[in-house]
Amino acid sequence: MVRKTPSGMRDWFGLFQSSTFENGTCHLIAGMGNTGVIETEGGLVLFDLPIKQFGPRLFREIRGITSKQVKYIIYSHGHFDHCFGYDPFITEIKEKGWEMPQIIAHENLLKRFEKYRMLDKYHDWLNKQQFASVGVRRQEMVVSAHETLDPTIIMKGYEPYSFTLGNCTFELYHDKGETDDSIWLWVPEKKLICAGDLMVSSYPNVGNPYKVQRYPKDWAIAMERMMKKEAEYLVPGHGQLIEGKEKVKDVLLSTAEAMHFVHDEVVKRMNQGKWFEQIYHEMLEIYPDKFKNHHHLREIYGCYRFAIHATYRLYHGWYDSGNPTDLFPAKSNDIAREFIRIVPEEKYLEHATSLYNEGKLQLALHMLDVIIKGSENERSAATLEALNLKIRILKEKTKEETSFIAANIIDNAATQIKEKLRELKKI
Ligand SMILES: [Zn+2]
């Protein structure tokens, strides 16, 4: 499925060797996302199942290690890459006449599945945008929640849940972070935490531009609760096994600090009566190097810039500029047309080109949009040239962009403009 994997994203997509640890009794099976496997005398506990397409690969790997029966499956949260790769396991259970395993999830996961069914086409569309660079754009329904393996044990609120199997205790906790339905696992006998997407090999995915609200402060709290366990091993939702007490502590502490930082600094500025634009640009200025340079906070999937949005949005309505012009705005095309009426589009193009030559790419984009949106003739020489320059700028921005999500948004737009340009030149 992965056609082109941007640097730093190989771990996120599970393109690395799986790990076996704790005397061969625990395994991280690499996938999109990871599965934590804990072997006990009473059978297997699986923490997460990958995206549906990776289910057979997961099944083959597990069956290459052990033939024990799967007794529990735990969903860290209801995202498509954590609970849909179940098919081969169900087939095996039917073939062998085994009992169905218990499936454990948080109550909010059920609401999530309902939402996915209601918004199925929308989610398919937006995932094709977010993952455009890995060749999903033209596939039929990349993900679908119409067939699910539903939970049999449902955790409610913040009430922990625990069970024993074989010689092991399994403690499950709910915390909010990337989602409102996350649970994480602590196995004291194995000194192991399975974190789901509360820990990934990137700056946390908080503030994803396409997705619903996420929870930076709760995320920090989740990290601190995990730290108290003093785990030796941490299986993240994406990325390689984190091993060693000090290493585990360091990634949890740094993530907690980064989440506290973005949250508290945005809140401070909201209390100072600042609007979003000012907060955003101030926040860019003060981002500490210790986060910027931390291996586990690299902006390869989510990014700090998105996290600023997430915090503001958590506490603020959509009116974020403080300018009443923006309360009931005119159509942006109409506004641009008025600009063109006073200054011809060629002038904007000339100015955009000089901004581009000065390396002011973002400002150049704003100028180009005046032509693209405001021109009376979408095939005028200036419009076609503006579209060409916009593609060039978006491509340059894609190359510089470290966040996979941001790069996909920008690159996907460049592809769409290219298609539009081809259409315009046809006639
Ligand atoms: Zn995930």
Residues whose N, C-alpha, C, O or C-beta is under 5 A from the ligand:
A	BS01	ZN	G33 D81 D197 G237
